Amino acid sequence: MADNADTTEIHEAVFKQSFPDIQLPSDWKNCSSIIEMTAKSNPDAKCFGTRTFEPKSRGDFEWLSYKDAMQLITEFSAGLAGLGFKKGDKVGIMSKNRVEWAVADFACAARGIITVPLYDSQGIEDVRYIVPNSDITAILVAAEHLPLLRQLWDEPCCEAVKTMVLFDYRPDDAALLRAVRPDLAEHALDVPDHVTMSLDTVAADERDHMCAMLTHSFSQVLAEGRAHPSEVTETVTPEDELSFVYTSGTTGDPKGVVITHSNVMWAVTSFMSYWPARTPAMVRAGEYDTLISYLPCAHIFMRVISFLAHYNVAGVAFYQGDTRKIMDDVAVLRPTILPAVPRILSRMFDAVSSKIAAKPALSRFVFTTAYGQKRKALFGGKSRQEPNFLVKRVFKKTEQVIGGNVRLIFTGSAPLPAQINEFVQIVFGSPIIEGYGMTESTSTAAAQLEGVQDMGNVGVPEGNLQIKLIDVPDLDYLVSDSPNPRGEVLLKGGNIFKGYYKAEDKTAEVIDDDGWFHTGDIGEMLPGNRLKLIDRKRNIFKMAQGEFVCGSAIEDVCTANCPAVGSIFIYGNRYESFLVAVVVPNKTMVDQWWAELGKDKSVAYEARMRDLDIVMKVHEELYAACKNAGLRPFEFPKAVILDPNEWTIENNLLTPSMKPKRAALKHLYKQRMLQTYVSIKNNVSNIGRMSVKEAGELSLDAVRMVAAGEVGELDEESLTTLTFGSHVMK
């Protein structure tokens, strides 16, 4: 239970973990100890897995044992030392998840070399900022990212980078070196005739220029370490810096979060109790868990989960590097542990839902009946019950979508809608641990306890972490609130970061004199120490009537409770009295509505976004969600704009950690949103009584006008002077 140490104070309430005396394992000296200990105790167990290169596709996973992996780590570590790298030096890593990423991570940790992950999808502006800001002098890179680095190579930002190491522990990259840089290929892997080299679609002269930047290959550094083995001479302690993990830069420049070895060790320890014990069958067969690694290693969550896997003697298998083929990788691997984010689980929900909807009526009836019975077994009582044999049989096929062996799904990074949480557990047969954390807390803060029946909260404080709520009087969130205390969430414990690199002012803004990290999240502490996130202190704006609104909180409500919403952006400003929502709808729902309404099947999906009935359907769902969540009337979106195009990392509308880039979204939709304000204000005398149909007609008209170029550029302040007919017409 909570140690509510400040019950006499109304301005704060502290909640401590309820786990008995959690301590770091005594044989952990630093993060490299995690894999070293497992390599000693289970040298022949599977450690790193990569799919083979076959003539027409990728084949089965090929495994390195813990003994083999530890040899690579030791050799690469010695090789880095042979190149002159020492404790405190900074090395960048720019690659998708693969063996070399993990080897380099542990090798650097062993020497006290600080890694600076660069997201494999990082934009050029972020890289231009991070490289000099982090003081890196070397970059370990995968071939596919050479084009981006080539653009920056002659700029001042790269002046300090003297070493560029190409990851080549795969035949396609070995083929590239043999063809373009044979001087670096002496120790490269053998290349089968059917393997195509990396960058094969790049013009030969440009490929030569890219490879000219390289100073070494991964295989070369390994060879250096084999030829000149060296012991680690400088002690690396838990308090030494492990990594600078740059935040996504939702607003402003990215900030380098300084993560220590101790931070990660505490984060891994906090997760230990959640990892399921080996089953008797696994023990008899000498088998351990397997985990699919596809969430970016540049994000601290994936690294912490991978370190936790190594502690549990699990095999970490790397996806092909193509997000479109993740489910194929999963089908081949058949993992037992699946890390995920809500966006991935939502896509799985959509895929299965659409297939079920297309089945004959009898099949749908059988599925729905079985779903209800399994739902009752899992969530209908105080503890989970096993559904009967026939119900299990119905879901046997859907469980194969994620391999059929998954024993646990870890998810975080964003709220997971309750209906998707429930659906995944029922249809895919695996419990879900939903957690809460951020880069600054080394991805850990709170997580649901195993077997918990309720959803809609992120669980209890993890490990040695404490959570404190403090009043936010401006938003009427008080720890004295009834029935539960509410306030800004503050965190304190071994997993809290050291500070932002070269940004003491930014650090001082979020870490107070007593060591509490101010998250900016608003939480409610439910009975049993369960934290529920209800709002954000930041991303708040004041509306014309003086009311404060948190756009991201409304987005969370709509995302969690509207099946039709794929993505949503809530917009308002101090000059307007109502909100506008931009929605990328769930295509499955739109197609279903289209069929139910008996509309022309030949109409393109993009055109359906301009159909009044569809706009009204989405708007009605948003309205119902906001009303059921108890939002205030001015927090209900009064108009909706639909867009068929998904927001992705590639189109720069999502950060690499899959969060919306609010500034980019505002820029993209600004004219459509502002023209919607104009259309509504010029045609509706009482906006509070405006119907959904009227709002839909006016928003569609506004979108049409902007698309047709019938209006000039608008800005927020200018709208206050506009009257009917003065829309800055071209």
ZAMARGU-4260 file (C-alpha; in steps of 0.2 Angstrom, whole numbers, plus 5000, padded with zeros to 4 digits):
<rodrens>
0) 5000/5000/5000 | 5005/5018/4998 | 5016/5026/5011 | 5006/5043/5011 | 5019/5052/5021
5) 5011/5070/5019 | 4993/5067/5024 | 4993/5083/5035 | 4998/5093/5020 | 4986/5098/5007
10) 4998/5103/4994 | 5007/5087/4990 | 5005/5068/4993 | 5019/5055/4991 | 5016/5037/4986
15) 5029/5024/4987 | 5031/5007/4980 | 5024/4992/4989 | 5037/4979/4983 | 5048/4972/4997
20) 5066/4979/4998 | 5070/4979/4980 | 5089/4981/4977 | 5101/4980/4962 | 5109/4963/4960
25) 5125/4963/4969 | 5135/4956/4954 | 5131/4971/4943 | 5145/4983/4942 | 5138/4992/4927
30) 5126/4989/4912 | 5138/4977/4904 | 5137/4966/4919 | 5119/4961/4914 | 5124/4951/4898
35) 5141/4946/4906 | 5133/4937/4920 | 5121/4928/4908 | 5135/4923/4896 | 5144/4915/4911
40) 5129/4905/4918 | 5121/4901/4901 | 5134/4902/4887 | 5125/4891/4875 | 5108/4899/4876
45) 5101/4910/4861 | 5106/4928/4862 | 5105/4938/4846 | 5094/4932/4831 | 5095/4938/4813
50) 5085/4932/4798 | 5096/4924/4785 | 5097/4931/4767 | 5088/4918/4755 | 5087/4920/4736
55) 5069/4927/4736 | 5066/4933/4754 | 5073/4932/4771 | 5074/4915/4779 | 5073/4908/4797
60) 5082/4916/4812 | 5100/4912/4814 | 5106/4914/4832 | 5122/4919/4841 | 5124/4911/4858
65) 5127/4921/4873 | 5145/4915/4872 | 5147/4920/4854 | 5139/4937/4858 | 5150/4940/4873
70) 5165/4937/4862 | 5159/4950/4849 | 5156/4962/4863 | 5174/4959/4870 | 5182/4961/4853
75) 5173/4976/4848 | 5176/4984/4865 | 5195/4981/4863 | 5194/4987/4845 | 5187/5004/4850
80) 5201/5005/4863 | 5214/5001/4850 | 5207/5016/4840 | 5210/5027/4854 | 5192/5028/4862
85) 5192/5029/4881 | 5180/5032/4895 | 5169/5048/4893 | 5171/5049/4874 | 5155/5051/4865
90) 5150/5039/4850 | 5134/5041/4839 | 5124/5026/4833 | 5113/5028/4818 | 5105/5012/4813
95) 5089/5001/4814 | 5089/4987/4827 | 5102/4974/4823 | 5116/4964/4830 | 5129/4977/4828
100) 5118/4990/4838 | 5117/4978/4853 | 5136/4973/4852 | 5141/4991/4851 | 5130/4996/4865
105) 5137/4984/4878 | 5155/4986/4871 | 5154/5005/4874 | 5146/5002/4891 | 5160/4991/4897
110) 5173/5005/4893 | 5163/5019/4899 | 5161/5026/4882 | 5145/5036/4881 | 5133/5031/4867
115) 5122/5044/4858 | 5108/5035/4848 | 5102/5044/4833 | 5084/5038/4827 | 5085/5028/4811
120) 5071/5039/4805 | 5079/5056/4812 | 5077/5071/4801 | 5092/5080/4794 | 5088/5096/4806
125) 5089/5085/4821 | 5105/5076/4816 | 5112/5093/4812 | 5109/5099/4829 | 5113/5083/4839
130) 5129/5079/4832 | 5139/5094/4838 | 5128/5097/4853 | 5132/5079/4860 | 5151/5081/4856
135) 5152/5064/4847 | 5168/5061/4838 | 5163/5045/4830 | 5147/5038/4821 | 5143/5019/4820
140) 5131/5019/4805 | 5121/5007/4794 | 5123/5009/4775 | 5105/5015/4773 | 5109/5031/4783
145) 5124/5036/4773 | 5114/5047/4761 | 5108/5058/4775 | 5126/5059/4783 | 5133/5063/4766
150) 5122/5079/4765 | 5129/5085/4782 | 5147/5079/4780 | 5155/5095/4773 | 5145/5106/4786
155) 5152/5113/4802 | 5141/5101/4812 | 5152/5086/4807 | 5169/5094/4809 | 5173/5085/4826
160) 5168/5068/4818 | 5184/5059/4814 | 5178/5041/4814 | 5164/5033/4804 | 5162/5014/4806
165) 5150/5005/4794 | 5140/4991/4802 | 5144/4976/4790 | 5139/4960/4800 | 5127/4956/4787
170) 5130/4949/4769 | 5122/4964/4760 | 5133/4976/4769 | 5148/4965/4766 | 5144/4965/4748
175) 5144/4984/4748 | 5161/4985/4755 | 5168/4972/4744 | 5162/4982/4729 | 5166/4999/4734
180) 5178/4999/4749 | 5188/4983/4747 | 5201/4991/4759 | 5189/4989/4773 | 5182/4972/4768
185) 5197/4961/4772 | 5188/4953/4787 | 5170/4955/4780 | 5158/4941/4780 | 5157/4929/4764
190) 5144/4935/4752 | 5132/4922/4743 | 5130/4925/4725 | 5111/4929/4727 | 5114/4943/4740
195) 5112/4961/4733 | 5123/4974/4740 | 5116/4988/4751 | 5113/5005/4742 | 5111/4995/4725
200) 5098/5008/4719 | 5110/5023/4722 | 5120/5029/4707 | 5138/5022/4707 | 5147/5039/4709
205) 5136/5044/4723 | 5138/5028/4732 | 5157/5030/4730 | 5156/5047/4738 | 5145/5040/4753
210) 5157/5026/4756 | 5172/5038/4755 | 5166/5045/4772 | 5170/5028/4780 | 5186/5026/4790
215) 5182/5008/4797 | 5170/4993/4796 | 5163/4984/4810 | 5172/4968/4805 | 5188/4978/4805
220) 5186/4984/4823 | 5182/4967/4828 | 5198/4961/4820 | 5208/4975/4829 | 5201/4969/4845
225) 5205/4950/4842 | 5223/4955/4837 | 5225/4967/4852 | 5215/4961/4866 | 5215/4973/4881
230) 5208/4973/4898 | 5196/4987/4904 | 5208/4998/4914 | 5196/5012/4919 | 5183/5007/4932
235) 5165/5010/4926 | 5153/5013/4940 | 5134/5014/4941 | 5135/5033/4942 | 5144/5035/4926
240) 5135/5041/4911 | 5129/5028/4899 | 5120/5037/4886 | 5113/5054/4880 | 5096/5050/4873
245) 5089/5065/4864 | 5070/5068/4866 | 5060/5069/4850 | 5059/5088/4849 | 5040/5090/4848
250) 5043/5108/4851 | 5060/5116/4850 | 5077/5108/4848 | 5079/5090/4855 | 5086/5089/4873
255) 5100/5077/4877 | 5093/5066/4892 | 5109/5060/4902 | 5106/5042/4907 | 5118/5034/4919
260) 5122/5015/4921 | 5112/5016/4938 | 5097/5023/4929 | 5096/5008/4917 | 5100/4996/4931
265) 5086/5002/4942 | 5074/5002/4927 | 5078/4984/4923 | 5076/4979/4941 | 5059/4988/4942
270) 5053/4977/4928 | 5060/4960/4935 | 5044/4955/4944 | 5034/4957/4928 | 5043/4945/4917
275) 5034/4928/4918 | 5042/4913/4925 | 5047/4899/4913 | 5034/4886/4911 | 5038/4868/4916
280) 5038/4863/4898 | 5051/4876/4894 | 5062/4870/4908 | 5060/4852/4903 | 5065/4857/4885
285) 5079/4869/4890 | 5070/4883/4882 | 5070/4902/4886 | 5059/4916/4881 | 5062/4925/4864
290) 5058/4943/4861 | 5056/4953/4844 | 5066/4969/4844 | 5058/4981/4832 | 5054/4997/4842
295) 5069/5009/4840 | 5084/5004/4850 | 5087/5023/4850 | 5072/5024/4862 | 5077/5019/4879
300) 5062/5008/4882 | 5068/4995/4869 | 5085/4995/4877 | 5078/4993/4894 | 5067/4978/4888
305) 5081/4970/4879 | 5093/4972/4894 | 5079/4964/4905 | 5078/4950/4892 | 5096/4946/4893
310) 5095/4946/4912 | 5081/4932/4909 | 5092/4922/4897 | 5080/4927/4883 | 5084/4928/4865
315) 5083/4945/4856 | 5078/4943/4838 | 5080/4958/4827 | 5067/4962/4813 | 5071/4964/4795
320) 5071/4983/4797 | 5055/4985/4787 | 5040/4990/4797 | 5028/4983/4784 | 5036/4966/4787
325) 5035/4965/4806 | 5021/4953/4806 | 5030/4942/4794 | 5045/4942/4806 | 5034/4938/4821
330) 5026/4924/4812 | 5043/4916/4808 | 5050/4919/4826 | 5034/4915/4836 | 5040/4926/4851
335) 5035/4923/4868 | 5037/4941/4874 | 5031/4956/4863 | 5035/4974/4866 | 5022/4985/4858
340) 5015/5003/4857 | 4997/5007/4856 | 4998/5012/4838 | 5004/4994/4833 | 4991/4986/4844
345) 4978/4997/4836 | 4983/4991/4818 | 4981/4973/4824 | 4964/4977/4831 | 4959/4985/4814
350) 4966/4971/4804 | 4957/4957/4813 | 4941/4967/4815 | 4940/4970/4796 | 4943/4952/4793
355) 4929/4947/4805 | 4917/4960/4798 | 4919/4952/4780 | 4915/4934/4786 | 4898/4926/4783
360) 4884/4929/4797 | 4886/4912/4805 | 4905/4915/4807 | 4902/4932/4814 | 4890/4925/4827
365) 4902/4911/4832 | 4916/4924/4835 | 4905/4936/4844 | 4898/4923/4856 | 4915/4916/4859
370) 4922/4933/4862 | 4908/4937/4875 | 4912/4920/4884 | 4930/4923/4885 | 4928/4941/4890
375) 4917/4935/4905 | 4931/4922/4909 | 4945/4935/4909 | 4937/4950/4916 | 4920/4945/4923
380) 4926/4941/4941 | 4939/4945/4954 | 4952/4934/4945 | 4955/4927/4928 | 4947/4911/4923
385) 4952/4899/4909 | 4939/4899/4895 | 4932/4882/4890 | 4940/4872/4876 | 4928/4877/4862
390) 4931/4895/4866 | 4950/4893/4865 | 4948/4884/4849 | 4939/4899/4841 | 4954/4910/4845
395) 4967/4898/4840 | 4969/4905/4823 | 4969/4923/4828 | 4983/4919/4841 | 4994/4914/4826
400) 4994/4932/4820 | 5007/4935/4833 | 5015/4918/4832 | 5004/4909/4845 | 5017/4908/4859
405) 5016/4926/4866 | 5015/4925/4885 | 5016/4944/4889 | 5014/4960/4879 | 5023/4976/4886
410) 5015/4992/4880 | 5018/5010/4884 | 5022/5027/4876 | 5003/5033/4874 | 4987/5028/4882
415) 4980/5011/4876 | 4961/5012/4873 | 4952/5000/4885 | 4943/4992/4870 | 4959/4988/4861
420) 4967/4982/4877 | 4953/4970/4880 | 4952/4965/4862 | 4970/4960/4861 | 4970/4950/4877
425) 4954/4940/4871 | 4959/4938/4853 | 4978/4935/4854 | 4978/4926/4870 | 4991/4936/4879
430) 4990/4947/4895 | 4996/4965/4893 | 5006/4975/4905 | 5003/4993/4902 | 5015/5005/4909
435) 5020/5023/4911 | 5037/5031/4909 | 5047/5043/4898 | 5065/5045/4893 | 5069/5056/4908
440) 5063/5041/4920 | 5072/5028/4909 | 5055/5022/4902 | 5049/5017/4919 | 5038/5025/4932
445) 5022/5014/4935 | 5015/4998/4928 | 5000/4987/4931 | 5002/4972/4942 | 5000/4955/4934
450) 4982/4949/4934 | 4975/4966/4937 | 4957/4966/4930 | 4954/4985/4928 | 4960/4996/4914
455) 4961/5014/4911 | 4976/5017/4923 | 4994/5014/4922 | 4997/5004/4938 | 5007/5006/4953
460) 5024/5014/4956 | 5038/5003/4950 | 5054/4998/4959 | 5061/5010/4971 | 5052/5024/4963
465) 5041/5037/4972 | 5027/5046/4965 | 5021/5063/4972 | 5006/5073/4967 | 5006/5092/4969
470) 4992/5105/4967 | 4990/5113/4951 | 4977/5127/4957 | 4976/5136/4940 | 4968/5120/4933
475) 4959/5115/4949 | 4968/5099/4952 | 4971/5097/4971 | 4978/5083/4981 | 4964/5087/4993
480) 4951/5083/4979 | 4938/5070/4983 | 4936/5055/4980 | 4955/5054/4975 | 4970/5066/4976
485) 4974/5074/4959 | 4989/5085/4954 | 5005/5086/4943 | 5014/5069/4944 | 5032/5071/4951
490) 5044/5056/4951 | 5059/5052/4962 | 5070/5036/4962 | 5085/5028/4955 | 5079/5028/4937
495) 5077/5047/4936 | 5089/5055/4924 | 5104/5065/4929 | 5100/5081/4918 | 5099/5088/4901
500) 5116/5089/4893 | 5123/5106/4891 | 5106/5113/4897 | 5107/5117/4916 | 5093/5129/4914
505) 5081/5116/4906 | 5086/5104/4919 | 5082/5116/4933 | 5065/5119/4925 | 5060/5100/4928
510) 5071/5094/4943 | 5068/5104/4959 | 5080/5106/4974 | 5074/5090/4982 | 5077/5079/4967
515) 5059/5078/4961 | 5056/5077/4942 | 5041/5087/4937 | 5033/5077/4922 | 5020/5090/4917
520) 5007/5076/4917 | 4992/5077/4928 | 4987/5062/4938 | 4974/5055/4949 | 4979/5042/4962
525) 4966/5028/4963 | 4964/5017/4978 | 4978/5004/4979 | 4991/5016/4973 | 4985/5015/4955
530) 4990/5030/4945 | 4978/5037/4931 | 4984/5050/4919 | 4970/5063/4916 | 4978/5078/4909
535) 4993/5088/4904 | 5000/5103/4912 | 5009/5108/4896 | 5001/5109/4879 | 4988/5120/4887
540) 4980/5136/4879 | 4968/5149/4885 | 4952/5151/4875 | 4944/5168/4871 | 4932/5166/4885
545) 4947/5164/4897 | 4945/5145/4900 | 4961/5134/4899 | 4961/5119/4888 | 4973/5105/4886
550) 4972/5099/4868 | 4981/5083/4871 | 4970/5078/4886 | 4955/5079/4874 | 4964/5070/4861
555) 4967/5056/4873 | 4949/5055/4878 | 4944/5054/4859 | 4957/5041/4855 | 4953/5030/4869
560) 4934/5030/4866 | 4931/5033/4848 | 4934/5017/4837 | 4932/5029/4822 | 4947/5039/4827
565) 4964/5034/4820 | 4973/5050/4824 | 4967/5067/4831 | 4973/5084/4833 | 4963/5097/4844
570) 4966/5115/4839 | 4961/5131/4848 | 4968/5148/4852 | 4966/5163/4863 | 4955/5172/4850
575) 4942/5159/4848 | 4929/5152/4859 | 4927/5134/4852 | 4938/5120/4846 | 4941/5112/4829
580) 4947/5094/4828 | 4957/5087/4813 | 4954/5068/4812 | 4962/5054/4802 | 4948/5041/4803
585) 4949/5023/4805 | 4947/5017/4787 | 4938/5001/4793 | 4924/5011/4801 | 4922/5023/4787
590) 4920/5009/4774 | 4908/5000/4786 | 4897/5016/4787 | 4899/5019/4769 | 4891/5002/4766
595) 4878/5004/4779 | 4873/5020/4771 | 4871/5012/4754 | 4883/5024/4746 | 4892/5021/4729
600) 4906/5009/4731 | 4916/5016/4717 | 4919/5033/4726 | 4937/5035/4731 | 4942/5034/4749
605) 4949/5052/4749 | 4932/5058/4742 | 4923/5050/4756 | 4932/5062/4768 | 4921/5076/4760
610) 4905/5067/4762 | 4893/5076/4775 | 4886/5059/4782 | 4904/5053/4786 | 4909/5069/4794
615) 4894/5069/4805 | 4897/5051/4810 | 4914/5055/4816 | 4908/5071/4824 | 4894/5062/4834
620) 4907/5049/4840 | 4918/5063/4847 | 4903/5072/4855 | 4898/5056/4864 | 4916/5052/4870
625) 4918/5070/4877 | 4901/5070/4885 | 4904/5052/4893 | 4921/5058/4899 | 4913/5072/4908
630) 4922/5086/4898 | 4916/5103/4899 | 4905/5109/4885 | 4919/5121/4878 | 4930/5106/4877
635) 4919/5098/4864 | 4926/5100/4846 | 4913/5111/4837 | 4919/5106/4820 | 4928/5092/4812
640) 4940/5091/4797 | 4944/5074/4790 | 4960/5069/4782 | 4963/5051/4774 | 4982/5053/4775
645) 4990/5044/4790 | 5003/5054/4801 | 5019/5045/4800 | 5037/5048/4805 | 5042/5048/4786
650) 5030/5063/4783 | 5037/5072/4798 | 5020/5072/4807 | 5025/5060/4821 | 5041/5060/4831
655) 5052/5045/4831 | 5044/5039/4847 | 5027/5040/4838 | 5020/5056/4846 | 5012/5070/4836
660) 5022/5084/4831 | 5010/5098/4836 | 5019/5112/4827 | 5020/5102/4811 | 5002/5097/4812
665) 4997/5115/4815 | 5007/5121/4800 | 4999/5108/4789 | 4981/5111/4793 | 4982/5129/4799
670) 4973/5137/4784 | 4959/5124/4784 | 4956/5126/4802 | 4956/5145/4802 | 4944/5145/4787
675) 4933/5134/4796 | 4932/5147/4810 | 4928/5160/4797 | 4914/5150/4789 | 4906/5146/4806
680) 4907/5163/4814 | 4901/5172/4798 | 4886/5160/4797 | 4881/5155/4814 | 4874/5167/4827
685) 4873/5155/4841 | 4888/5143/4840 | 4882/5134/4856 | 4867/5129/4847 | 4875/5124/4831
690) 4870/5107/4824 | 4882/5093/4819 | 4875/5094/4802 | 4877/5113/4801 | 4895/5112/4807
695) 4899/5098/4795 | 4892/5108/4780 | 4902/5124/4785 | 4918/5114/4788 | 4917/5105/4772
700) 4914/5122/4763 | 4929/5129/4772 | 4940/5115/4766 | 4934/5116/4748 | 4938/5135/4748
705) 4955/5132/4754 | 4958/5118/4742 | 4951/5129/4727 | 4963/5143/4732 | 4948/5155/4735
710) 4955/5162/4750 | 4971/5170/4755 | 4983/5167/4769 | 4975/5168/4786 | 4982/5170/4804
715) 4974/5168/4821 | 4974/5187/4825 | 4968/5193/4809 | 4952/5183/4811 | 4946/5194/4825
720) 4944/5208/4812 | 4936/5198/4798 | 4917/5200/4794 | 4906/5191/4782 | 4913/5193/4764
725) 4930/5200/4769 | 4939/5183/4769 | 4954/5190/4760 | 4947/5184/4744 | 4960/5182/4730
</rodrens>
